[in-house]
Amino acid sequence: MDENSQIGLVEWVWDLYGGGQLLSAVDERLRMDFDAKQVECLMIVGLWCAHPDHSLRPSIRQAIQVLNFDAAVPNLPSDMPVPMDRVQAGAPQTLMLVVKQVWRAYVCECKFTVFL
């Protein structure tokens, strides 16, 4: 990772995970002297614990079970999810539903304003 990069650690590792290159995040000083399965499991559990949606994070018990290989490694999405509280708030978003029924020749419009 470039030291001038503005990407955070979790985002960087999640990008590697999504690209199937998770082990690229391992410190080079280990000189490949590690069990790849254990390290991959550890890093996936780390991503799981740092999940942007706190309701999808594991309990300590769940994390330990996976780290001990007593439970399956979670299947996380390849792209890091964006929590709704990080969606940029701006002008209200207007959604419009238009229903047309040609045979009766009328149009019904419903507008909803959503504040993010």
LOMI-650533 format. One record per atom (N, C-alpha, C): x, y, z; atom name; chain; residue in three letters. Coordinates in pm, 1 decimal. Example, Ala and Ser with C-alpha at 12.3 -4.5 7.8 and 13.67 -1.06 7.14 Angstrom:
2
R         xx         yy         zz    a   c     r
R     1319.0     -569.0      780.0    N   A   ALA
R     1230.0     -450.0      780.0   CA   A   ALA
R     1320.0     -330.0      780.0    C   A   ALA
R     1285.0     -225.0      708.0    N   A   SER
R     1367.0     -106.0      714.0   CA   A   SER
R     1290.0        3.0      787.0    C   A   SER
! end
This chain:
116
R         xx         yy         zz    a   c     r
R       85.4     -119.1        0.0    N   A   MET
R        0.0        0.0        0.0   CA   A   MET
R       88.7      123.6        0.0    C   A   MET
R       58.5      220.0      -83.6    N   A   ASP
R      132.2      344.6      -93.0   CA   A   ASP
R      113.5      423.0       35.9    C   A   ASP
R      224.2      472.6       92.9    N   A   GLU
R      213.0      543.1      220.5   CA   A   GLU
R      140.8      676.0      208.4    C   A   GLU
R      127.2      730.3       88.2    N   A   ASN
R       53.7      854.9       67.4   CA   A   ASN
R      -93.7      831.0       38.4    C   A   ASN
R     -134.2      707.1       36.2    N   A   SER
R     -272.0      672.7        4.3   CA   A   SER
R     -366.1      720.2      114.2    C   A   SER
R     -486.4      756.4       74.0    N   A   GLN
R     -586.2      803.9      169.3   CA   A   GLN
R     -683.3      694.2      211.7    C   A   GLN
R     -666.9      574.0      161.0    N   A   ILE
R     -758.1      464.7      193.5   CA   A   ILE
R     -726.4      412.8      333.9    C   A   ILE
R     -829.4      376.2      407.6    N   A   GLY
R     -810.9      322.9      541.4   CA   A   GLY
R     -770.3      176.4      537.6    C   A   GLY
R     -720.6      127.8      648.6    N   A   LEU
R     -673.2      -10.1      657.4   CA   A   LEU
R     -783.8     -110.4      626.3    C   A   LEU
R     -900.8      -92.3      686.5    N   A   VAL
R    -1010.5     -187.0      664.3   CA   A   VAL
R    -1052.5     -186.0      517.6    C   A   VAL
R    -1063.8      -67.4      458.3    N   A   GLU
R    -1101.2      -58.4      316.8   CA   A   GLU
R     -997.1     -127.2      228.7    C   A   GLU
R     -869.4     -106.1      259.9    N   A   TRP
R     -761.2     -166.2      182.1   CA   A   TRP
R     -767.1     -319.0      189.2    C   A   TRP
R     -779.9     -371.7      310.9    N   A   VAL
R     -785.5     -516.9      327.4   CA   A   VAL
R     -912.5     -572.1      262.8    C   A   VAL
R    -1025.0     -500.2      276.3    N   A   TRP
R    -1150.0     -547.2      215.2   CA   A   TRP
R    -1136.5     -551.0       62.8    C   A   TRP
R    -1068.2     -451.7        4.9    N   A   ASP
R    -1044.3     -452.8     -140.0   CA   A   ASP
R     -961.7     -574.8     -180.5    C   A   ASP
R     -859.3     -606.2     -102.1    N   A   LEU
R     -777.6     -725.5     -130.2   CA   A   LEU
R     -862.3     -851.6     -118.7    C   A   LEU
R     -947.5     -857.0      -15.6    N   A   TYR
R    -1037.0     -971.3        3.6   CA   A   TYR
R    -1127.2     -987.8     -118.8    C   A   TYR
R    -1187.1     -879.1     -163.0    N   A   GLY
R    -1277.4     -883.4     -278.0   CA   A   GLY
R    -1208.4     -924.8     -406.5    C   A   GLY
R    -1079.3     -895.6     -415.4    N   A   GLY
R    -1003.0     -931.9     -534.3   CA   A   GLY
R     -933.2    -1066.1     -523.3    C   A   GLY
R     -961.6    -1138.8     -414.3    N   A   GLY
R     -898.6    -1269.6     -396.5   CA   A   GLY
R     -750.3    -1261.8     -364.9    C   A   GLY
R     -706.1    -1147.6     -313.4    N   A   GLN
R     -564.2    -1125.8     -284.4   CA   A   GLN
R     -539.9    -1096.8     -136.5    C   A   GLN
R     -619.8    -1155.0      -50.4    N   A   LEU
R     -614.6    -1123.8       92.3   CA   A   LEU
R     -475.3    -1141.9      152.0    C   A   LEU
R     -405.2    -1245.2      112.4    N   A   LEU
R     -273.2    -1271.3      170.6   CA   A   LEU
R     -169.3    -1166.7      131.1    C   A   LEU
R     -202.0    -1080.3       36.1    N   A   SER
R     -111.6     -970.7       -0.9   CA   A   SER
R      -98.2     -869.3      112.0    C   A   SER
R     -189.4     -871.2      206.7    N   A   ALA
R     -185.0     -777.7      318.8   CA   A   ALA
R      -90.1     -824.0      429.2    C   A   ALA
R      -41.4     -946.8      419.9    N   A   VAL
R       47.4    -1000.6      523.5   CA   A   VAL
R      181.0     -926.8      519.7    C   A   VAL
R      231.9     -893.8      637.0    N   A   ASP
R      360.5     -825.0      649.8   CA   A   ASP
R      470.7     -907.5      583.8    C   A   ASP
R      545.3     -844.8      495.0    N   A   GLU
R      652.4     -913.3      421.7   CA   A   GLU
R      760.7     -968.4      513.7    C   A   GLU
R      774.3     -910.6      632.8    N   A   ARG
R      878.1     -957.5      725.4   CA   A   ARG
R      852.7    -1098.8      774.3    C   A   ARG
R      730.7    -1149.9      754.3    N   A   LEU
R      702.7    -1288.7      792.3   CA   A   LEU
R      764.0    -1386.4      692.3    C   A   LEU
R      804.5    -1335.6      577.9    N   A   ARG
R      870.9    -1415.9      474.1   CA   A   ARG
R      796.1    -1544.7      443.3    C   A   ARG
R      665.0    -1533.5      435.3    N   A   MET
R      579.4    -1648.1      401.5   CA   A   MET
R      590.9    -1762.7      501.5    C   A   MET
R      638.0    -1734.0      622.9    N   A   ASP
R      651.2    -1836.2      726.7   CA   A   ASP
R      525.9    -1834.4      814.5    C   A   ASP
R      413.5    -1875.7      756.7    N   A   PHE
R      286.9    -1878.8      828.9   CA   A   PHE
R      195.1    -1978.6      761.5    C   A   PHE
R       91.1    -2017.4      833.6    N   A   ASP
R      -10.5    -2106.8      778.3   CA   A   ASP
R     -112.7    -2018.9      706.5    C   A   ASP
R     -118.0    -2028.2      575.6    N   A   ALA
R     -204.8    -1941.6      495.2   CA   A   ALA
R     -351.3    -1953.7      535.6    C   A   ALA
R     -396.8    -2074.2      566.4    N   A   LYS
R     -537.3    -2094.1      604.4   CA   A   LYS
R     -569.0    -2019.4      734.0    C   A   LYS
R     -477.8    -2026.1      831.2    N   A   GLN
R     -500.1    -1957.4      958.5   CA   A   GLN
R     -499.9    -1805.7      940.3    C   A   GLN
R     -404.5    -1756.4      862.1    N   A   VAL
R     -395.2    -1611.7      841.2   CA   A   VAL
R     -517.1    -1560.4      765.6    C   A   VAL
R     -559.7    -1632.4      664.0    N   A   GLU
R     -678.5    -1591.3      589.3   CA   A   GLU
R     -800.8    -1589.4      680.6    C   A   GLU
R     -814.8    -1690.5      763.9    N   A   CYS
R     -926.1    -1696.7      859.4   CA   A   CYS
R     -920.4    -1576.8      954.4    C   A   CYS
R     -802.1    -1548.7     1007.1    N   A   LEU
R     -784.1    -1437.1     1099.7   CA   A   LEU
R     -823.0    -1304.7     1034.3    C   A   LEU
R     -781.0    -1285.3      910.3    N   A   MET
R     -810.0    -1159.0      842.7   CA   A   MET
R     -958.0    -1145.2      808.2    C   A   MET
R    -1021.2    -1253.8      769.5    N   A   ILE
R    -1165.1    -1248.2      740.2   CA   A   ILE
R    -1243.7    -1219.6      867.6    C   A   ILE
R    -1204.3    -1281.9      977.9    N   A   VAL
R    -1271.3    -1253.2     1105.4   CA   A   VAL
R    -1248.4    -1107.3     1143.1    C   A   VAL
R    -1129.0    -1054.6     1116.2    N   A   GLY
R    -1102.3     -912.8     1141.8   CA   A   GLY
R    -1194.7     -822.5     1062.2    C   A   GLY
R    -1214.3     -855.2      934.9    N   A   LEU
R    -1307.9     -777.0      852.3   CA   A   LEU
R    -1450.0     -789.3      905.0    C   A   LEU
R    -1486.2     -909.7      944.8    N   A   TRP
R    -1619.8     -934.7      999.6   CA   A   TRP
R    -1641.9     -849.2     1123.8    C   A   TRP
R    -1541.0     -843.4     1210.4    N   A   CYS
R    -1551.9     -764.3     1334.1   CA   A   CYS
R    -1556.9     -614.0     1305.9    C   A   CYS
R    -1502.1     -572.6     1191.9    N   A   ALA
R    -1500.9     -431.0     1154.6   CA   A   ALA
R    -1611.2     -397.3     1054.6    C   A   ALA
R    -1707.4     -487.4     1037.6    N   A   HIS
R    -1814.9     -467.3      939.4   CA   A   HIS
R    -1880.2     -331.1      961.8    C   A   HIS
R    -1900.0     -252.9      854.9    N   A   PRO
R    -1960.3     -120.8      869.8   CA   A   PRO
R    -2098.6     -122.0      935.2    C   A   PRO
R    -2173.5     -228.2      917.7    N   A   ASP
R    -2304.8     -240.1      981.8   CA   A   ASP
R    -2284.3     -315.7     1112.8    C   A   ASP
R    -2285.7     -242.4     1222.1    N   A   HIS
R    -2254.3     -304.0     1351.6   CA   A   HIS
R    -2346.2     -420.3     1386.6    C   A   HIS
R    -2466.0     -422.5     1331.1    N   A   SER
R    -2558.5     -532.5     1362.3   CA   A   SER
R    -2515.7     -663.2     1295.3    C   A   SER
R    -2424.2     -656.4     1198.9    N   A   LEU
R    -2376.1     -776.2     1130.3   CA   A   LEU
R    -2241.0     -823.7     1183.4    C   A   LEU
R    -2189.8     -755.4     1284.9    N   A   ARG
R    -2063.2     -798.0     1345.7   CA   A   ARG
R    -2087.4     -919.4     1435.2    C   A   ARG
R    -1985.8    -1004.5     1447.7    N   A   PRO
R    -2003.3    -1124.8     1529.4   CA   A   PRO
R    -1990.3    -1094.8     1678.0    C   A   PRO
R    -2043.7    -1185.8     1756.9    N   A   SER
R    -2016.6    -1179.5     1900.6   CA   A   SER
R    -1874.8    -1232.8     1920.6    C   A   SER
R    -1818.9    -1211.6     2037.7    N   A   ILE
R    -1686.1    -1265.8     2068.3   CA   A   ILE
R    -1689.3    -1417.7     2054.6    C   A   ILE
R    -1794.6    -1478.9     2103.1    N   A   ARG
R    -1808.0    -1625.0     2095.3   CA   A   ARG
R    -1803.7    -1672.6     1949.7    C   A   ARG
R    -1878.3    -1604.6     1861.5    N   A   GLN
R    -1879.0    -1643.3     1719.8   CA   A   GLN
R    -1740.2    -1627.7     1657.9    C   A   GLN
R    -1674.7    -1517.5     1687.8    N   A   ALA
R    -1541.1    -1493.6     1632.3   CA   A   ALA
R    -1443.1    -1600.9     1678.9    C   A   ALA
R    -1445.9    -1634.0     1807.5    N   A   ILE
R    -1355.3    -1736.1     1862.4   CA   A   ILE
R    -1383.8    -1872.0     1799.3    C   A   ILE
R    -1510.8    -1904.9     1780.7    N   A   GLN
R    -1545.0    -2033.5     1718.9   CA   A   GLN
R    -1487.0    -2043.6     1577.9    C   A   GLN
R    -1495.0    -1935.9     1502.3    N   A   VAL
R    -1439.5    -1937.8     1366.5   CA   A   VAL
R    -1287.1    -1946.0     1372.6    C   A   VAL
R    -1225.8    -1868.5     1461.9    N   A   LEU
R    -1079.6    -1871.0     1473.7   CA   A   LEU
R    -1027.6    -2007.7     1517.1    C   A   LEU
R    -1107.1    -2080.2     1593.1    N   A   ASN
R    -1069.9    -2216.2     1635.5   CA   A   ASN
R    -1111.9    -2321.6     1533.1    C   A   ASN
R    -1167.6    -2277.4     1421.0    N   A   PHE
R    -1218.0    -2366.0     1315.3   CA   A   PHE
R    -1328.9    -2458.5     1365.7    C   A   PHE
R    -1404.4    -2409.1     1465.8    N   A   ASP
R    -1521.3    -2482.2     1515.2   CA   A   ASP
R    -1648.4    -2436.8     1442.8    C   A   ASP
R    -1637.4    -2332.5     1362.6    N   A   ALA
R    -1749.7    -2280.5     1283.4   CA   A   ALA
R    -1693.4    -2234.8     1149.1    C   A   ALA
R    -1780.7    -2224.7     1051.5    N   A   ALA
R    -1738.0    -2186.0      916.5   CA   A   ALA
R    -1696.0    -2039.4      911.1    C   A   ALA
R    -1599.5    -2012.0      826.3    N   A   VAL
R    -1556.4    -1874.5      802.1   CA   A   VAL
R    -1671.6    -1802.8      731.3    C   A   VAL
R    -1706.8    -1681.5      774.7    N   A   PRO
R    -1819.8    -1612.2      711.8   CA   A   PRO
R    -1790.2    -1576.1      566.7    C   A   PRO
R    -1893.7    -1572.0      488.0    N   A   ASN
R    -1882.8    -1532.1      348.0   CA   A   ASN
R    -1922.9    -1385.0      340.1    C   A   ASN
R    -1824.2    -1297.1      343.3    N   A   LEU
R    -1850.5    -1153.6      339.8   CA   A   LEU
R    -1868.7    -1107.2      195.5    C   A   LEU
R    -1938.2     -995.4      175.1    N   A   PRO
R    -1951.5     -943.8       38.5   CA   A   PRO
R    -1814.4     -901.1      -14.4    C   A   PRO
R    -1792.4     -915.2     -143.2    N   A   SER
R    -1661.6     -881.4     -199.4   CA   A   SER
R    -1634.4     -731.0     -195.6    C   A   SER
R    -1738.3     -649.5     -200.1    N   A   ASP
R    -1723.0     -504.6     -185.4   CA   A   ASP
R    -1765.2     -465.2      -45.1    C   A   ASP
R    -1684.9     -380.8       17.2    N   A   MET
R    -1716.6     -337.0      152.8   CA   A   MET
R    -1848.8     -260.8      152.0    C   A   MET
R    -1944.6     -304.8      234.3    N   A   PRO
R    -2073.6     -234.5      240.1   CA   A   PRO
R    -2057.0      -92.1      293.5    C   A   PRO
R    -2145.1       -4.8      251.3    N   A   VAL
R    -2144.9      132.9      299.6   CA   A   VAL
R    -2264.4      148.8      391.6    C   A   VAL
R    -2240.0      182.8      518.1    N   A   PRO
R    -2353.7      199.0      609.3   CA   A   PRO
R    -2436.2      321.2      571.2    C   A   PRO
R    -2564.6      315.0      596.8    N   A   MET
R    -2654.2      424.9      559.9   CA   A   MET
R    -2618.4      555.2      629.3    C   A   MET
R    -2557.3      548.9      748.0    N   A   ASP
R    -2523.1      673.1      816.9   CA   A   ASP
R    -2403.8      743.0      752.3    C   A   ASP
R    -2337.4      678.6      655.3    N   A   ARG
R    -2226.2      741.3      584.3   CA   A   ARG
R    -2266.9      792.9      447.0    C   A   ARG
R    -2390.6      770.8      409.7    N   A   VAL
R    -2438.0      824.2      282.5   CA   A   VAL
R    -2445.1      974.9      298.0    C   A   VAL
R    -2387.1     1047.1      204.4    N   A   GLN
R    -2381.0     1191.4      216.8   CA   A   GLN
R    -2520.1     1252.4      216.8    C   A   GLN
R    -2542.2     1331.3      318.9    N   A   ALA
R    -2670.2     1401.1      327.4   CA   A   ALA
R    -2662.7     1524.4      238.8    C   A   ALA
R    -2762.8     1547.7      166.5    N   A   GLY
R    -2766.7     1664.1       79.4   CA   A   GLY
R    -2909.7     1709.3       67.1    C   A   GLY
R    -2942.9     1750.7      -50.1    N   A   ALA
R    -3080.2     1791.3      -74.8   CA   A   ALA
R    -3170.8     1670.5      -59.4    C   A   ALA
R    -3291.1     1693.0      -13.7    N   A   PRO
R    -3384.3     1580.4       -1.6   CA   A   PRO
R    -3400.3     1509.3     -135.1    C   A   PRO
R    -3408.0     1380.7     -129.5    N   A   GLN
R    -3425.5     1300.0     -249.5   CA   A   GLN
R    -3575.2     1278.7     -271.2    C   A   GLN
R    -3621.3     1306.3     -390.3    N   A   THR
R    -3762.6     1288.8     -422.0   CA   A   THR
R    -3779.3     1167.6     -511.4    C   A   THR
R    -3864.8     1078.5     -469.0    N   A   LEU
R    -3897.8      961.3     -548.0   CA   A   LEU
R    -4036.9      982.9     -604.3    C   A   LEU
R    -4054.7      954.2     -730.9    N   A   MET
R    -4185.8      974.2     -790.7   CA   A   MET
R    -4232.6      844.4     -854.2    C   A   MET
R    -4352.0      808.0     -821.9    N   A   LEU
R    -4414.2      689.6     -878.8   CA   A   LEU
R    -4523.5      737.1     -973.2    C   A   LEU
R    -4511.9      697.4    -1097.0    N   A   VAL
R    -4612.6      735.9    -1195.7   CA   A   VAL
R    -4681.2      609.4    -1243.7    C   A   VAL
R    -4811.2      607.2    -1230.0    N   A   VAL
R    -4889.9      493.3    -1275.2   CA   A   VAL
R    -4976.4      539.7    -1391.2    C   A   VAL
R    -4958.1      475.6    -1503.8    N   A   LYS
R    -5037.5      512.7    -1620.9   CA   A   LYS
R    -5128.0      396.7    -1657.1    C   A   LYS
R    -5252.3      428.3    -1675.1    N   A   GLN
R    -5347.2      329.2    -1724.5   CA   A   GLN
R    -5410.8      388.1    -1849.2    C   A   GLN
R    -5357.5      348.1    -1962.0    N   A   VAL
R    -5401.0      404.2    -2089.5   CA   A   VAL
R    -5548.4      378.6    -2116.0    C   A   VAL
R    -5595.5      263.2    -2084.9    N   A   TRP
R    -5733.8      231.1    -2117.5   CA   A   TRP
R    -5833.5      316.5    -2042.2    C   A   TRP
R    -5794.8      373.0    -1929.3    N   A   ARG
R    -5884.8      464.4    -1857.4   CA   A   ARG
R    -5840.5      609.5    -1873.9    C   A   ARG
R    -5727.9      629.0    -1941.7    N   A   ALA
R    -5677.4      762.9    -1973.2   CA   A   ALA
R    -5656.4      850.8    -1850.4    C   A   ALA
R    -5590.2      798.7    -1750.0    N   A   TYR
R    -5554.0      885.0    -1638.5   CA   A   TYR
R    -5412.9      851.8    -1590.4    C   A   TYR
R    -5354.6      947.1    -1522.3    N   A   VAL
R    -5219.6      931.8    -1467.6   CA   A   VAL
R    -5225.9      963.9    -1319.4    C   A   VAL
R    -5168.8      878.8    -1242.0    N   A   CYS
R    -5162.6      899.7    -1097.2   CA   A   CYS
R    -5016.2      922.7    -1060.0    C   A   CYS
R    -4986.8     1031.9     -994.3    N   A   GLU
R    -4850.4     1059.4     -951.7   CA   A   GLU
R    -4845.9     1067.9     -800.2    C   A   GLU
R    -4749.5     1001.6     -743.5    N   A   CYS
R    -4726.8     1008.0     -598.8   CA   A   CYS
R    -4583.1     1050.3     -577.3    C   A   CYS
R    -4561.3     1151.4     -498.1    N   A   LYS
R    -4425.4     1197.9     -470.9   CA   A   LYS
R    -4394.4     1176.2     -323.3    C   A   LYS
R    -4274.0     1125.5     -299.5    N   A   PHE
R    -4227.6     1102.7     -163.6   CA   A   PHE
R    -4094.3     1173.6     -148.1    C   A   PHE
R    -4076.5     1245.2      -41.2    N   A   THR
R    -3948.6     1308.8      -14.4   CA   A   THR
R    -3879.8     1231.2       96.0    C   A   THR
R    -3755.6     1193.2       68.3    N   A   VAL
R    -3678.1     1114.6      163.4   CA   A   VAL
R    -3560.9     1199.1      209.5    C   A   VAL
R    -3546.6     1216.5      338.4    N   A   PHE
R    -3434.3     1291.1      393.2   CA   A   PHE
R    -3330.2     1192.6      441.6    C   A   PHE
R    -3207.6     1205.6      388.3    N   A   LEU
R    -3098.0     1117.3      428.5   CA   A   LEU
R    -3012.8     1185.7      531.0    C   A   LEU
! end
